[in-house]
Amino acid sequence: MLTVRLPAATPVLSAVAAAVLLVACSASVEVEKSSPPKLSSDKLATTVAERLAATTGRAKPDIACPEDLVGKADTTTRCKLTAADGSTLGVTVTVISVDGKKINFDIKADDTPTPAPR
Protein backbone atom coordinates (compact mmCIF):
# COMPACT_ATOMS: atom_id res chain seq x y z
CA MET A 1 0.00 0.00 0.00
CA LEU A 2 1.30 3.43 -0.94
CA THR A 3 0.69 6.36 1.38
CA VAL A 4 1.32 9.93 0.28
CA ARG A 5 1.25 12.83 2.72
CA LEU A 6 1.54 16.39 1.51
CA PRO A 7 2.39 19.31 3.77
CA ALA A 8 -0.58 21.43 4.86
CA ALA A 9 0.96 24.66 3.60
CA THR A 10 3.42 24.70 0.73
CA PRO A 11 5.30 28.00 0.25
CA VAL A 12 7.23 28.82 -2.91
CA LEU A 13 8.88 25.56 -3.88
CA SER A 14 12.49 24.99 -4.81
CA ALA A 15 13.29 22.77 -7.78
CA VAL A 16 13.65 19.79 -5.44
CA ALA A 17 10.35 20.31 -3.67
CA ALA A 18 8.58 21.04 -6.95
CA ALA A 19 10.02 17.87 -8.46
CA VAL A 20 9.16 15.67 -5.51
CA LEU A 21 6.00 17.14 -3.96
CA LEU A 22 6.15 14.26 -1.57
CA VAL A 23 6.64 13.77 2.09
CA ALA A 24 6.20 10.01 2.64
CA CYS A 25 5.51 6.67 0.95
CA SER A 26 6.24 2.97 1.51
CA ALA A 27 7.96 0.19 -0.41
CA SER A 28 8.76 -3.52 -0.14
CA VAL A 29 11.75 -5.27 -1.69
CA GLU A 30 12.73 -8.92 -1.70
CA VAL A 31 16.45 -9.49 -1.14
CA GLU A 32 18.91 -12.36 -1.27
CA LYS A 33 18.89 -14.68 1.71
CA SER A 34 21.24 -13.39 4.39
CA SER A 35 21.09 -12.98 8.11
CA PRO A 36 19.92 -10.34 8.65
CA PRO A 37 18.62 -9.57 5.14
CA LYS A 38 20.22 -6.51 3.50
CA LEU A 39 19.30 -4.27 0.60
CA SER A 40 22.36 -2.87 -1.17
CA SER A 41 22.79 0.89 -1.24
CA ASP A 42 22.51 0.89 -5.07
CA LYS A 43 19.28 -1.13 -5.06
CA LEU A 44 17.92 1.04 -2.24
CA ALA A 45 18.65 4.24 -4.22
CA THR A 46 16.97 2.75 -7.32
CA THR A 47 13.92 1.63 -5.34
CA VAL A 48 13.52 5.00 -3.60
CA ALA A 49 13.83 6.84 -6.96
CA GLU A 50 11.28 4.52 -8.60
CA ARG A 51 8.83 4.89 -5.71
CA LEU A 52 9.14 8.69 -5.71
CA ALA A 53 8.65 8.79 -9.50
CA ALA A 54 5.61 6.51 -9.32
CA THR A 55 4.08 8.56 -6.53
CA THR A 56 4.64 11.97 -8.14
CA GLY A 57 4.16 10.99 -11.78
CA ARG A 58 7.48 12.64 -12.62
CA ALA A 59 10.83 11.37 -13.89
CA LYS A 60 12.99 9.36 -11.50
CA PRO A 61 15.01 11.73 -9.30
CA ASP A 62 18.75 11.38 -8.68
CA ILE A 63 19.01 9.51 -5.36
CA ALA A 64 22.20 8.46 -3.56
CA CYS A 65 22.23 6.18 -0.51
CA PRO A 66 25.60 5.84 1.26
CA GLU A 67 24.96 2.51 2.99
CA ASP A 68 23.06 -0.77 2.69
CA LEU A 69 19.71 -1.05 4.44
CA VAL A 70 19.77 -3.79 7.09
CA GLY A 71 16.48 -5.67 7.32
CA LYS A 72 15.75 -5.15 10.99
CA ALA A 73 12.66 -3.29 12.24
CA ASP A 74 13.28 0.36 13.11
CA THR A 75 16.63 0.47 11.28
CA THR A 76 17.07 3.75 9.41
CA THR A 77 19.38 5.17 6.79
CA ARG A 78 19.59 8.53 5.07
CA CYS A 79 19.65 9.06 1.32
CA LYS A 80 19.98 12.29 -0.65
CA LEU A 81 17.91 13.52 -3.59
CA THR A 82 19.75 15.97 -5.85
CA ALA A 83 17.79 18.14 -8.28
CA ALA A 84 19.02 19.38 -11.65
CA ASP A 85 19.69 22.83 -10.14
CA GLY A 86 21.97 21.28 -7.48
CA SER A 87 19.58 21.71 -4.57
CA THR A 88 19.22 18.66 -2.33
CA LEU A 89 16.61 17.04 -0.13
CA GLY A 90 17.30 14.48 2.57
CA VAL A 91 15.31 11.26 2.51
CA THR A 92 14.96 8.96 5.53
CA VAL A 93 14.32 5.25 4.94
CA THR A 94 13.00 3.28 7.94
CA VAL A 95 12.44 -0.48 8.04
CA ILE A 96 8.91 -1.13 9.31
CA SER A 97 9.01 -4.94 9.15
CA VAL A 98 10.80 -7.94 7.67
CA ASP A 99 9.03 -11.03 6.36
CA GLY A 100 11.63 -13.66 5.44
CA LYS A 101 13.58 -12.11 2.55
CA LYS A 102 11.13 -9.20 2.13
CA ILE A 103 12.05 -5.83 3.68
CA ASN A 104 9.13 -3.42 4.11
CA PHE A 105 10.13 0.21 4.61
CA ASP A 106 8.85 3.76 4.73
CA ILE A 107 10.38 6.60 2.74
CA LYS A 108 10.09 10.13 4.13
CA ALA A 109 11.52 13.20 2.46
CA ASP A 110 12.60 16.15 4.59
CA ASP A 111 10.27 19.12 4.67
CA THR A 112 12.94 21.66 3.70
CA PRO A 113 15.43 21.35 0.81
CA THR A 114 18.99 22.65 0.92
CA PRO A 115 19.63 25.28 -1.78
CA ALA A 116 22.21 24.63 -4.47
CA PRO A 117 25.71 25.88 -3.66
CA ARG A 118 26.55 29.16 -5.33
C-alpha positions in Angstrom: 0.0 0.0 0.0 1.3 3.4 -0.9 0.7 6.4 1.4 1.3 9.9 0.3 1.2 12.8 2.7 1.5 16.4 1.5 2.4 19.3 3.8 -0.6 21.4 4.9 1.0 24.7 3.6 3.4 24.7 0.7 5.3 28.0 0.3 7.2 28.8 -2.9 8.9 25.6 -3.9 12.5 25.0 -4.8 13.3 22.8 -7.8 13.6 19.8 -5.4 10.4 20.3 -3.7 8.6 21.0 -6.9 10.0 17.9 -8.5 9.2 15.7 -5.5 6.0 17.1 -4.0 6.2 14.3 -1.6 6.6 13.8 2.1 6.2 10.0 2.6 5.5 6.7 0.9 6.2 3.0 1.5 8.0 0.2 -0.4 8.8 -3.5 -0.1 11.8 -5.3 -1.7 12.7 -8.9 -1.7 16.4 -9.5 -1.1 18.9 -12.4 -1.3 18.9 -14.7 1.7 21.2 -13.4 4.4 21.1 -13.0 8.1 19.9 -10.3 8.6 18.6 -9.6 5.1 20.2 -6.5 3.5 19.3 -4.3 0.6 22.4 -2.9 -1.2 22.8 0.9 -1.2 22.5 0.9 -5.1 19.3 -1.1 -5.1 17.9 1.0 -2.2 18.6 4.2 -4.2 17.0 2.8 -7.3 13.9 1.6 -5.3 13.5 5.0 -3.6 13.8 6.8 -7.0 11.3 4.5 -8.6 8.8 4.9 -5.7 9.1 8.7 -5.7 8.7 8.8 -9.5 5.6 6.5 -9.3 4.1 8.6 -6.5 4.6 12.0 -8.1 4.2 11.0 -11.8 7.5 12.6 -12.6 10.8 11.4 -13.9 13.0 9.4 -11.5 15.0 11.7 -9.3 18.8 11.4 -8.7 19.0 9.5 -5.4 22.2 8.5 -3.6 22.2 6.2 -0.5 25.6 5.8 1.3 25.0 2.5 3.0 23.1 -0.8 2.7 19.7 -1.0 4.4 19.8 -3.8 7.1 16.5 -5.7 7.3 15.8 -5.1 11.0 12.7 -3.3 12.2 13.3 0.4 13.1 16.6 0.5 11.3 17.1 3.8 9.4 19.4 5.2 6.8 19.6 8.5 5.1 19.6 9.1 1.3 20.0 12.3 -0.6 17.9 13.5 -3.6 19.8 16.0 -5.9 17.8 18.1 -8.3 19.0 19.4 -11.6 19.7 22.8 -10.1 22.0 21.3 -7.5 19.6 21.7 -4.6 19.2 18.7 -2.3 16.6 17.0 -0.1 17.3 14.5 2.6 15.3 11.3 2.5 15.0 9.0 5.5 14.3 5.3 4.9 13.0 3.3 7.9 12.4 -0.5 8.0 8.9 -1.1 9.3 9.0 -4.9 9.1 10.8 -7.9 7.7 9.0 -11.0 6.4 11.6 -13.7 5.4 13.6 -12.1 2.5 11.1 -9.2 2.1 12.1 -5.8 3.7 9.1 -3.4 4.1 10.1 0.2 4.6 8.9 3.8 4.7 10.4 6.6 2.7 10.1 10.1 4.1 11.5 13.2 2.5 12.6 16.1 4.6 10.3 19.1 4.7 12.9 21.7 3.7 15.4 21.4 0.8 19.0 22.6 0.9 19.6 25.3 -1.8 22.2 24.6 -4.5 25.7 25.9 -3.7 26.5 29.2 -5.3 
